[in-house]
Amino acid sequence: MPSVRGNGNGASSFCFISPRDWAIRLMSHVAAYPRNQSKGGPLGIIHKIKRRLPIVGAGGSAPTTRPTPSAPPESTASQAAPAEPKTQMVSETEAVRDGSGQSVRDFIEELVKSNNIVLFMKGSPLSPSCGFSANAAGILSSYGEPIAHFDVLSDPEVRQGVKDFSDWPTIPQIYVGGEFLGGSDILMQMHDSGELKKVISTSS
């Protein structure tokens, strides 16, 4: 890079300075320039530029915070959980034929008269052996009344004898208040219509 230099006789001569030397001389001139001049010179220009630029992280303005997203409200379906059905404990009496010489008919008649609700079924209410017996036991248990039951699979004579006693060909058979109501299908119809509730309440 060319630089003008005087030779003492009033004439000027040119010499070449490397870019590195030129940068060093320029920085020395800038450093020697008075720092208190805010309106003129290179430092004054830099000062003006700094005044117009936004200052980040220094004084004054508060940092902008990102709003925390709020959780969506819970749906009413999750708040209102369905109530679980309550299981009602029912007193159950299993009738057993003692083999004392009592006739089958007398045994059935005594059992029906001495208990408000009697169910002749296959198995027991807690362990039924067929779907119709399970249906009848479930309906009767829903009323919370004591139930006397007899497993006809345990005694073939009673199984046939109860059919002759009621003149009804199928099992299960239901008696309420000493009266024969019918089988599983009739019991379901009476339960759905509300008639079974009336019969049980008036007989107890």
Secondary structure, DSSP 8 states (H G I E B T S, - for coil): -EEEEE-SSS-EEEEE--HHHHHHHHHHHHHHS-TT-SSSHHHHHHHHHHHHS--SSSSSS--------------HHHHS-----------EEE-----SS--HHHHHHHHHHS-SEEEEESB-SSSBSSHHHHHHHHHHHTTT--EEEEEGGG-HHHHHHHHHHHT--SS-EEEETTEEEESHHHHHHHHHHTHHHHHHHHH-
